[in-house]
Amino acid sequence: MHYPKANKKLISLAVAGACAAFGVSAYAQDAVDATGDTTAQAGVQQVVVSGIRQSMASSLNLKRNSDGIVDGIVAEDMGKFPDTNLAESLQRISGVSIDRVNGEGQKVTVRGIGPDFNMVLLNGRQMPTSNLGDLNGRAFDFSNLASEAISQLQVYKTSRAETPTGGIGATINVITARPLDRLGTYSSIGVKMMDDTSNKNLPNDERADSSFTPEFSGIYTTTSKDGKWGLGLSASYQERNLGYNQAAVSSGWKGPYRGDDTTSWGIIPQTGATNRPTGDTVYEVPQNLNYSFTGVKRQRTNGQLTLQFAPVKELVTTLDYTYSQNKLQTKRNDLSAWFNFGPSTSSWTNGPVAAPLVYTEQLPAGNADIAMGGGNFATKTDNKSLGFNAQWRATNDLKLEFDAHHSTAESMADSPYGSFNTLGTASFSRGDTSVDFSKDFPVLSIAGADFVRAPQQVTGSNFQNGYMKGKIEQYQAKGRLRMLESSNLNFGLGVIKVSNRSAVSNNQRDDTWGGATKPSDYPSSLWHPATVRGYFDQIDGSGNPNLFNNFYTFNFNEVRDVAARVTGKPQLYVAKNTFDTDQRTTEDTKNLYLQFNTDWDTRFPMHTAIGVRYEKTDVVSTALVPAATAYSWNSQNEFGVIMGAPTFTTLTGKYNNLLPSVDWDMDLRSDMKVRASYGETIGRPRYDQIAGGQILDLGARVEGGTGRQGNPALKPVKSKNFDLSFEWYYAKQSFASVNAFYKDLENYAGQSQVIETPFNLHTPVGGALWNEALANGCPTSDTSCIRNYIFRNHPTAPGVTPGPVDSIGNTTGSIVGQPNDPIANFRITSYSNQKKASLNGLEFNVQHMFNNGFGVSANYTYVHSGLRYDNKSVGEQFALIGLSNSYNVVGIFENERVNARLAWNWRGEFLSSTFDSAGPNPIYVEPYGQLDLSLGYNITEKLSVQFEGINLTNETSRSHGRAKEMAEYVTQTGPRYMLGMRYKF
């Protein structure tokens, strides 16, 4: 128990009551300091962590002895964390779910609150974020950190006055080893060999030479005999070669439309549709279907150096430096077909949301493009953190602490070809095109394909260069004053400056998708025949005999070099060194907190912690954005915005918050505890939501363009959190608990779209030349006819620049809007504090250790909110992202020689986005479960071997839109296996 024996006096009661009345906050004890100092624990025994059972027992003690509701994972031994990925460890905690990228855990959702609103600390310090996959998010990417140097993960589900704000779902503290925590010299080294089978299931142009890759790790700590100084050093290097294959409606679903709507452009025709949607039934049509095959090579380097010096018993200073680098090299090929929303036949599911079972467009000429793109790009992310901490016990009753750190996270391109690219090629021989959505795997069928008559040629290209850097400077001063016999007053103040920079450039040749070159420019040896079916053999429907199975892959570098040479424009086939947009945001926050903790010597011993935190934040956001000069029609259904010189704009905002918190727990008896907590927390908006400047997307369509604009005056999301739990510790290493929680959230930034006309750009759509083409027999939906008419009848008109005739007889070139043409509309996405939400849930936990070496840990989380996406609604909506039920079951066995862990993790369906690539449409991730195995054998006391298997049952993942048949992404990866050896010196 953590309650000291005390005889409560009247003066103690008076002080406690006064502090409660004024909202003063403090902690009677912390299970572990926010900085990871285990020496400050009050009443918590220090143990030498060793083995699975001891790890689980230590996690149990962390939960039992903490203020509020806290869960955690403790390392089995120095340098031996239970999982190779921290996110995959966290998912084993009740209420925590993960998002996977490349088959590996990357971001966490806690109690239905998405990754942007969970705060990650390293030794109590707020960490910057950087992720080119989410250029403006706040979510921490756990794939950047190896687990070997981690000693403990702590998940604080209730608020704490001394904890940096930002975690509405939870605050996650990642704690590294400190040499003075364990006197003496300890070291270990580990080697592993990984076999990622997903690499084997790739075309040759994407596959790495071997699926076997090495991992090395080592940790060394030593202290002086008198405990006055200590040194700790850890390092790891890991390689991984992996792959994933994906079927996707990657450009989103066009719509939604209502069955009684006969005016919208691109809806299905009145005839030729079986079970056609009618009345108020909502439906959508696919914009394209894409099969992609992606190979990734990863090199991850982690290291930490820690120096500690305690010149006197009362003073401990720590200087530490943490470094990580994550490098990715990606190769991909794809096969895709775009729909032009011309004549079609289709069959549909029943309403109220109708999805196409089969959608077919007629292309009688058989000269449309069968697109086969490729990419070759690389990125790297560097994380650096330098920190200093000093803890001074000034008197027996007063402890003071100062902590400072400077940390950066920087992501950038690691290739002259940028951080992402696409080199488009095509065979212009596509006839009728159909997709069957009736099974999990969407089946593409193409009639009339003839790669001999119409060989591959390069069409268009896009080279992107992304950059993101987060920087944090944080200073914290804390104190803990013991008052009377059983109370503590915790106090502190701090300042933190968070800077974020995100920039991107786009070098796109979009005036040539009809053919930048001709087939004869490319030797046939450049194109490598491949088949689709085998790469999706785990997904239901891939065996359909109607699948268009044959396509070509290619070596990106070889084809790019030829295209750069034959076009005479090599500058278009690399990434630009300058950025088109550059957004820079700074948040300066000052904070102070008080918290009063006290124990109550009543019949049922109680403990209370009453606290308050005050924060004031100033926001400055500056953005370099390009000024648009013209609107250009570049190919059949491709429009583009022509940009001029960029300009800087600056916007500001500010807000302050007073955040109270109350934790109470009571011992019903020595092995039973009840808890209740109330706290208010905030989660700051994403950086793209507060970025200054309006950014127009370069690509556009017949109906207009798109863009986005931030709002630095946004307030953070504020949550009022209520928690109630019952815990039964019925054996030394066993317990059962149930937790109920409720969150009332306000000030969500609603994402809405408005129609605007920025820069008054003129579009040729509906202009004089367009209307003349219609008057001379061109249908409105036949944009090729309209373009050919304009090029052939007005080749010298202002804004008209004809190009060569392509292989199917269409004139290429561009048509730029003129002053007398209509003004182009843009759908601009912006943000405002307009949304409220609430959610509630239950967490069930049980951990039982048998006397024969076996044990089991299981938990289930139920989360509910009335604010869900309405699939039947046509307008824009707000709904909670990431809300899902989940459960975990882990079985273990351990004796002196053998240790084993078998874990099944399951997450239910959840809404991952309210916008797909086409607009305001939902994306749901379907239920996913994964089985992992770990087996270890201790050859000697110092030497052990380990086998690990991840995703043993080769699970696949799938997401869909408003209906299950509206496939968004269907992904197949594969199991991965690791065999390792570890030696302790």
N, C-alpha and C positions, 0 to 999 in steps of 0.2 A: 504494500500500500504506500501511497505517496503522502499520506497525511502525517505530519509530525505530532507527537503526543503533546498536548497543550491543555491547559486549564483556561478556558476562555473567560476573560475578565470584562467588567462593564465598560472600561475605557476602550477595549478592543472592539466591542460591539458598537460603541459610539463612533469610533473612527470609520469602521466599515459602513455604517449607515450614512455618515456624512459623505463619504466618497461615492456611495451609490447615488445619493441625491444629486450630486454635482456631475455625475457621469464620468468620474475619474476612472482611469483604467490601469490595470497592472496584471502581472502574472505571479501566482504563487510559485509556480515552477514551470519549466518547459521540459518536455521529454528530451529534446536536444536543442541547443541554441540555434537560431536562424543561421548563424555562421558555421554551424556544424560542430560546435564545441561541446563535447560530451562530458567534460569535467564539470560543467555548470548544472548538471541534472540534480534535482533535489529528490532524494529518495529512490533514484533509479540505479540499480546495480550495473556496473560495467562488467561485461563478460567478454571473453575471447571467442569471437564468432568462428565456428568451425562446423561444417556439415549442413545438410539440408534441414535436419530437425532443429538444430540450434538456430539456423537462419529464420525458420518459421516461429520459433519461440521468441526470438528477439523482436520480430515483427509484431507478435502478440503483445509483448511488454510495451512496445512503442504505442500501440493503440490504447492499451489499458491505462497508461500513466500520463497521457497528454491532456491538455486543456482542449475542450471541444472534440470534434470527430476527426480523427487522424488515422490514416492507414499508411502502411509503408512496406518496403522490402529491404532486407538487410543482407549483405553479401555473405555467402557461405564461408568464405575465407578471404584473406587479403589477396586481391588480384583475381578473384573468382566470383563474379556476379552470376546469378542464376541464368541469365539469358544473354545472348550476344548483342541484342538490340534493346535499348532502354524502353522504347515504346512498347515492345512486345512483353517486357516485364510489367509495365504499368497496366496493360490490359487485363492482367490477372487480379487486379484490385477491383472490388465491387464498385460499380458506377463509372468505371473508366473504359472507354472504347477507343479504338484506334482507326486511323485512315492509313491504308497501305498504298505505297507507291513502289513499283517494280517488285512486288511481292514482299515488301519489307515495311514494318511499321514506321511511320514518319511523324504524324500529328496525333494529338489526343483530344477526345471529347469526354467531358466529365459531367455526369448527371444531366445529359441532354444539352449541355452548353458547348458550343462549337470551339474549335482550336484557337480562334482569335481571342477568346475571352477566358483563356486559362493561362495563368502567369507561371513562368519557369524561372527558378532561381538556381544559381550555382553557389553553394556555400552561403546562402542567404542574400546573394547579390542578384539584382535583376539583370538578365542576359538579353543582349540585342538579338534581333532576328534578321535573317537574310535568306531568301529563297526565290530563285528565278522562276520557279514553277508557280509562284504566287507573289508577283513582284511588289505588291503593296500591302501584304498581310502582316499580322502580328504573331502568327502562330510559330512556335519554336519547332525547328526541324530536328528531331531526335536522331535521324540517320547520320548526322554529322559527328555524333559522340560514340566512341567505343565504350564498352562497359567495364573493361578491365581495371580502370583506375577508380571506379565508383564503389564506395563503401555502403551507401544507403540512399534510398529514395523515400521521401516523405510526401504524402499527399494530404494537405490541409483542406478539408471540405467545409470547415466553418472559418469565419474571418478571425484574424488576429490583428490587434492594433499596431503591432510593430512590423507587420509584414507589408512590403511594397504592394500597392494596389494594382489591379488589373485582372485579378483572377475571380471571375464570378462563379465559374464552375468549381475551380479549385486552384490553390497555389501549390506548385510542385517544387520541392527543394531537392536538388541533386547534390549529394554530399560526397566529397572526395576524402581520401585518407589523410590524416595528419600524423607525422612521426611521433610527436610527444604524447599521442593518445596510447601508445604502446611502446614502452621502453625496451631498448635492445636493438639488435640488428636482425632484420627479416628481409628475405628476397625470394623471388620465384621467377621462372621463365616458362613460357608456354609456346608451343608451336601447333598449328592446325593445318589441315588440308581440307579445302572445301570442294565439293562436287555439286555445282548448280546445274541440275539437269535441264533447266529451261534454256540454257545456251545451246543444247543439242537440237532443240526443236525450232531451228531457224534456217532460212535459206543461206547458202554459202556466203553470199555477199554481206550478210549481217553477223554471221557466226564467228566467235573468237576461235583462235587456234585450239584452245583447250578449255573445257569446263572446270578443270582442276586448278585451283588458285591457292596461294599460301597465306597464312596469317602468323604473325609473330607478336609476342607481348612480353613485357617484363616489368617488374616492380621491385623497388629497393628502398628500404627505410632503415635509418640508423640513428641512434641517439647517444649522447655522452652518458657515462655511468651515473653522473650526478643529475641527469635529466635537465640540464640547462640549455642544451641545444639539440636540434634534430634536423635531419635532412631526408627528404623523400623525393624519389624520382620514379616516374612511370612512363612507359612508352608502348605504343602498339602500331603495327602496320598491317593492313588487311587489303587484299585484292579480291575482287569478285567479278566473274564474267557471267552475265545473265541475259535473259531474253524474255520478251512477252509478245504475244500475237493478239491482235484486237480487231474485232468487227465493230464498226461504229457508223451511226448517222452523225458524222463528225461536225457537220455544219448545222445541226439542229433540225427541228421539225417546224415546217412552215405553218403558221396559224397562231392561235386556234381560230377556226371558223364555226359558224352555226349552220345546221342543216338547211335552214330557211334563208340563208344569205346567198343571194345570186349576183351580188355586185362586186365582191372582192376579187382582185386579180389573182389568178392561179388556183382557184378552187376546182374541184373535180367537176367534170361535165354532168349535165342532167341525165344523159344516156350513157350506157356502157358501164354502169356501176351496179354490182349486185349488193342488195341490202344497203343501198345508198343512205347515208345519214339524212334525216329529215327533222323538221321542226326545230326544237331547241337543243337537239343533240350536238355536242361539241366534237369536232374531229380535226385532225392535222394530217399533212402529207409530208413525206420525207424530202429533204433537199438533195441528198446524195446518199450513197453507201460506199464505205471505205473499208478495205481490208489492209491492215498494216502489220509489218513484221519488223520488230525492233530489237537490236542487240546493244547491250550496254556493258562497258568496262568501267569498273570503279576501283579507285585506290584511295584508301582512307588512312590518314596518319594522325595519331593523337599523342600528346605528351604533356606532362605536368611536372614542374619542379617546385618543391615546397621547402622553405627554410624557416625554422622556428628557433627563437632565442628567448630564454627565460632567465635573465640575469639575477632575479630574485624570485622567491617562491610566489610572490604576489603579482608578478608581471609576466605575461606571455605575449610575445610578438610573433607574427607570422607574415611572411612574404611569399607569395605564390604567383606562378605564371602558368597559364593553361593555353595550349595551342591545339588546334585541330584543322585539318585540311581534308576536304572531300572533293575528289576529281572524278568527273564522269565524261566518257567518250561514247557518243551515241551514233549508230548507223541504222538507217531504216529504209525500207522500200514499201510501196503500197500500190494497191489496185483500187480504182474508184470509178464510179459512174455518177454523173450529175443529171438531175432531172430539170427539164425546161418548162414543165407545166403546160405542155401542149396536149394534143389528143391522147386520151388514156382510157384504160379499162381497169376495174378494181373490184374487190370484194371486201366487205366490212363486217366487223363485229357489231353486236347490238349496242345501243346507247345505255346510259346517257352520255358516256364518253365512247366514241366509236374509233377504232383503230383499223388500219388496213391489214387484212390478212394477206392479200396479194395486190400489189400496185404495179401496173404496166403502162409504160408510155410507148406510143407508136412512133417509130422513126423510119419511115418507108425508104428513105434514100440510102440508109445504111452507111452514112458517112459521118456520123457523130464520133466524138472522141472516146476511146477507151484509155483513160488516164492511168499512167503508172509513174508515180513520183518516187523520189529518193532524197535522202538527207544524210549529212555527215557533219556533226557539230560537237562541240565540247565545252564544258563549263567547269569551274572550280569555285569552291567556297572556303574561305579562310576565317577561322574564329580565333581571336586572341584576347586574353584577359590577364591583366596585371593588377594584383590586389595586395593591400596591406591591412593587417588587423592587429590591434593591441587591446589586451584585456588586463585590467588592473584592479586587484582587490584592494581598494584604498583602506578599508577597515573591515572588521569582521562582518559588518552589516551593509557595507556599500561596495558595489562592484560597478566599475565604469568600463566602457568599451568604445573604441573608435575604429571605423572600418571605411576604407576608400578603395575604389577600383576604377580602372579605365579599360573598357572592353569594346571590341569591334567585331562585326560580322560582315564579311564582304563577299559578294558573289559576282562573277563576271564570266565573259566568254574566254575560252582557253583554246581558241582556234581562229585562224584568219577567216574561216567561214562562218563565224559568229556563234551565238548561243542557241540558235535554232535556224534551220533553213529548209527549203524545199526546192528541188529541181524537177520541174514538171516535164514529163514526156507523154506522148500519146500515139496511138494508132487510130487513124480516122476511118474506122470500119465498123462502127457500132450501129446495129439496127435496133429492133424492138428491145426494150430494157425493162426487166421485171425484178421485183424483190418480193420474196415470200417471208412474211413476218410471223408465221403461225407457230414456229418453234423458237427455242431460246436463241438459236443461231439464225440471223437473217440471211437468206439465200439469194444471191444475185445471179440472174440469168441474162445473157446477152445473145441476141440472134445476129447472124451474119458476120461475125468477127473473122477477119482475114488478114493475118499479120504478114502474109506474102504480098498481097496486093497493096497493103498500106503498112509499111514497116514503121517502127518507132522513130520519132523525131522529138527534139526538145521543143517545148512550147513556151512555158514561162518559168520564172524563178522568183524566189523570195529569200533574202538573207537578213536575218534579224540579229541585232547586237543588244543584249540586255545587261544592265548593271544595277546592283543594289548594294547599299552599304548602310548598316545600322551601327550607331556609336552611342555608348552610354558612359557618362561620368557621374559617379554616385559617391556621396559622402554621408556617413551615418554616425551619429553620436548617441550612445545609449547608456542607461543606468538602471541598476536594480538596488533598491533600498529595502532591507529587511526591517519591518516595523513590528514592534511588540513581539509576541512569541510565535505567531503563525501567519503573518501577513507580509506581503511584498508590495512595494510600489515600483512599477516599471515606468520609465519615462525615456523619451528620446526625441531627437529632431534630425532632419536630414534635408539634403538638396539632391536633386537628380536632373541631369540634362540628357534628354533622349533625342538623338538626331537620326533622321532617315533620309536617304537619297535613293531615288529610283529613276532610271533613265533607260531609254530604248531608242534604237534607230532601226529603220526599215528600208532596205534596198530592194525594191520590188520592180521587176519588169513585167508589168501587167498589160502591156499593149500587144502582147504576142502570144496569148494563150491559143490562138488558132495556128501557131507555128512560127517560132523564132527562126527556124532553120528548115531544111528539107531532108527527107530520109536519106538521100544519097550522101549526105555529109558524114554519116556514121557507119563505120564498118559493122557488119552483122555480128561480129565476134564480141561487140560491146554488150549485146543483149543476151542474157542467160535464162533459158527456159526454166520455169518452176511451176508447181501446182499448189493450189490453195488448200485443199481438203485436209491433208495430213497435219497441218499446223493448228487445226481446231478440233482434233479428234476426241477431246473430252467434252465437247459441247453438243447438246442435243440439237439435231437438225443438220449438222455438217455433212452427214452422209447422203443428203438429198441428191439424187442423180441429175437434177436440173441445175446444179451449181456450175457457174462459169469457172472452170477449174484451172485453166491455163493462163499464165501471164509471164512477164519477163522482169527479172531483177537486173541491176547493173551496178557497176562500181562508180560511186558518185564522183570521185576525183577524176577518173578517166573521161566520163561524159561531160563533166563541167569544163575540163580543159579543152575539149573539142568545141563545145558551145562558145566558150570565150574566144576561141581562135576564129571560127567561121563567121561569127557575128561581128567581129572586129570591135567588140565592146567589153573587154575583160573587166572593166571597172564595175560592171553590173553583176558580176558573178563572185563577189566577195562581200563581206560585211563592211559597213562604213565605220570609219574611226571617230566620227562625230555623232552626237546624239540629236535626234529629232525632237524628243521631249526629255525634259530633265526636271524632276520634281524634288524639292528639298523642304523638309518639314522639321521644325525644332519644337520640342515641348520642354519647358522649364517648370519644374515642380518643386515647391517647398512644402515640407510636412512636419508635423509634430504629433506626438501621441502621449497619452497617459493611460495606465492600466493598474487597477488595484486588485490583487489576488488575496484571498483569505480562506482559511479552513475553519469549519464550524464544528465544535465538539458537542454535537447534539446526539440524541439517541441513535439516529442514522447519520453518521458522519457525512458532512457536505463540504463542497468546495465551490467557490464562486470566483469568477474573473470578470470584472466590469471595466470596459475600456472605451476610449474614444480616440479617433484619429482625424486630424484636420489637414486638408491638402488644398493648395492653390496652384493652378496650372495656367501658364501662358503659352499660346500656340502661335507660331509664325510659319507660314507656308509660302514658298516662292516656287514658281514653275516657269521653265522655259518651254514655250509651246510654239509650234510653227503656225504662221499665218497662212490661211488658204487663199489661193489666187484664182483657181478655176476648177470646173467640174467636167471631167473628160469621160467620153464613152469609148472604151478600149477594145472590147470584143463583144460577142453576142449578148452575154448577160453580165459582163464585168464593167463597172464604172470605177473611176478613181478620182481622188481629190488631189489636185496639184498644189504643192506647198511652196511658199516663198520663204523669206528670212524669218527666223524665229524671234520671239520677243519674250521678255520676263514680265511676270505679274506677281504681286505679293498681296496676300490676304492674312488677316489675323483673327484670333479668337481667344477667349479666356473663360475659365470656370473655376469654382471652388466647391468643396464638399466637406461636410461634417459627418463622420461615419462611426456610429456607436456599435458596440458589440458587448454581448453578455453570454458567458458560459457558466453553466451550473451542472454539477453532477453530485450524486448521492449514492452511498453504499447501502443497499438494502440488507446485505450481509457481506461477509468477507469475500464471497465469490460472485456477487451480483451487483451491477451498477446500472443506474439510469442517468441519462444526460438530457439536457435541454439547452439549446443555443438560439440566440437571435443576433444577427449582424447585418450591416449594410455594406455592400461592396460595389465597386464600379469597374466597368470594362471600357477602355478607350476605343474610339472608332478606328477603323482601318485607315491606313495612310492614303489610299486612293479616295476615301470618303472625305478627307480633309485637305486634299491637295489643291493648291491654288492653280487657276488657269483652266481653260476649256480646250480639250483635245478632241480633234476630229479623226475618226478612223480613215485610213487611206482608201480602203476598199468600200465600194458602194454598189447599189443595185438600181434597177429601173425606178423603183418607188422612192429612192432617196438614200441618204447616208445615215451614219450613226456617229455618236461621240459621247463624251463624258465630261463632267465638271464636278469638282469637289467643293466642300463647304467647311473651312477651318473653324467656323463658329459652332460646329456640332458639339453638343454636350455628350459626355460618356453615358453608356447604358448604366442605370442604377438598379441594383437588386436588393430587395429586402428578403432575407433568408431566415427560415425557421427550420430547426432540426430537433428531433426527439429520437432517442435511442435507448434500447435495453441490451445489456451485455451480460453474458453468463460465462464466467471462467471456471468451468467445472473440473478442470484438471490442469496440471502444470503447463502443458503444451496444447491444451484444447480449449475451445470456446465456441459459443454460438451467440449471434447478435442479430437484431433487427433494427433498422434505422428508417425513420420517416422524415421526408424533407419537403419543403414548399418554398418556391421562389416567386416573388412578385417583381416583374421587371418593367421598367419604363425607359423612355428616351431612346428606344431602338431607332437607328437611322433607316428610315424607309427608303428603299430604292425605287424611284419612280422615273418614268420617261415622259418628256414633253417634246412637242414638235416645235422646232425653232428653225430660223433661216440665217445661221451665222455667216458673216462675210458677204451675204447677198449673192451667193454663187448661182450662176445661170446654168440650167440643165437643158440639153438638147431634147429631152423627152417632152413631148407636147409642143415643141417649137415649130417654126415655119417649115423647116425641111422635114421633120418628123410627120407633120400633118399632111404635107404634100405626098409623102410616100403612102400614107393611109388612103388618101384620095385616089391614088393610082393602083389600088388593089392589094396592098400589103395588109394582112391581118394585124391587129394590135399585138397579139401574142407572138408573132413571128418577127423577132428582132433581127434575125439574119436578113430577111427580105428588106426590112427598113434600112439597114446599114448598106446593103448592096445598092439599093436605089439611090441613096444619098451619094455614095462614092462614085457611082457611074454617071449620075446626072449633074452633080455639083462638085466635081473634084477640086475646084479652085475656090470654092466658097470660103468665107472667113471661118476659121476653126476646123476646117475639114482637111485632114492629112491622109490621103490614101496610101496604103502599103501594097505589097505584092499579093497576088491571088494565092490562096492556100490550096492544098491538095484536093479539097472538096468543092472548089469553085467560089469560095467566099472571099471578098476583098478584105484584107486586114487594114489596120490603121486606126486612127483616133478621130473623134468628133467632139470638139470642145464647145460648150454652151456659149451663146452670144448674148449681147445686151438686150435684145428683144425677146429672148427665150424666157420661159418661166423660171422662177426662183426655186432652187432645190430645197427640199425639206430634209431636215436631219432629226432623228430621234436621239435626243440628248438625255443621258442618264445622270441624275443628280440625287442629292440626299438631304433629308431634313429629319429632325427629331419628331416623329409623328406616331410611333408604334408602341404598343404595350403588349405584354404577354405575361402569362403565369404558367408554372409547371409544378407538378408534384410527383412524388415517387416513393418507392420502398426499396430498401436494400436488405437482403438476407445473406448472412455469412455463417458458415460452420467450418471449423477446423478440428479434426480429431486425430490424435496420434495413438496408435495401438502399441502394446508392449512388445510385439514381435517384429518391430522394425517397419511396419507398414503405417501409412498415414494417408489422409485425404483432406483436401481443402476444396470447398465449393461455395459459390456465391451466385446470387441472382439479383438483377436490378430491373425494376419496373419503373418506367417513366411515362408520364401522361401530361398532355397539354391540350386544351380546347382550341388552341390557335394552330390549326393545321391547314395545309394547302387544300383548296377546293378545286378539284380537277374539272368540275363542271363550269367554273367561272371563266369568262373570256378575258377580263381585265387583269391589270397588274395586282399582285397580292403580296402580303407579308406573312411569313410563316416561320416557325422556329426551325433552324437548320440543325441536323445531327441528332434529333430526338429518336432514341431507339431503346428497346429492351436488350438485355444481354445476360449471359451466364457463362461461368467458367467452372470446370471440374478438373482438379489436379490430383493425381494419385502418386504417392511416393513409396519407395522402399529404401532402407539404408541399414547397413551394418558396418563392421570394421573394414570390409573389403569392397563391398558393392554399394553403389547408390544409383537410384533410378527415379526418373520423373516422367510421367505421361500426362499431357495437358490437352484438354479440348476447350477451345474458346469459340464462343458463338455470339454474333451480334445480329439483331433483327433488322428489318428494313427501316431505312431512314431517308429523309429528304436531305440531299446534299447541296441543292441549289434551287433558286426560284427563277433562274435564267439559264437557258441553254444557248448555244451559239447563234440561234436564230432570233432569240428575243425572250419575252416573259413566259417561259415554259418550265415546268418542274423537272428535276432529275432525281429519281429515287434509286438508291443503292439497295439491291435485293439482299435478303439474309445470307450471311456467310459464316461458315464454321471451319475451324482449322485444327488439325491434330499434330502435336509436336512431341518428340521423344528425346530424352537425354539419359544416357547410360554411362556410368563411370566405374572404374575399377582401380583400387589402390594397390599397386604392385608392391610398394614398400610404404613406409610412413611418409617418405618424401616424394616418391615418384607415382604418378597416376596417369591413366589414360581415359579418354572421354570420347563418346560417340553421340552425335546429335543429328536428329532428323527433323526438318521443318516442312510443314505441309505434306505430311506422309501420304495422305489420300488424294493428292493432286487436285485440290479444289480449284474451281474457276469462279470468276466474279462477273456480275452482270448488273447493269443499271438500265432503267427505262423511264419513259415520260409519263404522260397522264394515264396511259394504260400499259399493261405488261407487254403487249405486242409492239409498243412504240420503243423499240430498242434504242438505247443511247450508246452504251459501250459494253461489249462482251469480251472478256479478257481471259486468256489462258497463259499461265506461267509454268510452274512445275515444282516438284519437290527439290530440296537441297539437303545435302548431307555433309557432315563435318566429322573428321577424326583427328583428335588432338592428344598431345602429351604435355604434362606439366610437372615441373620439378621445383621443389622448395629447398632452398639452401638453409 
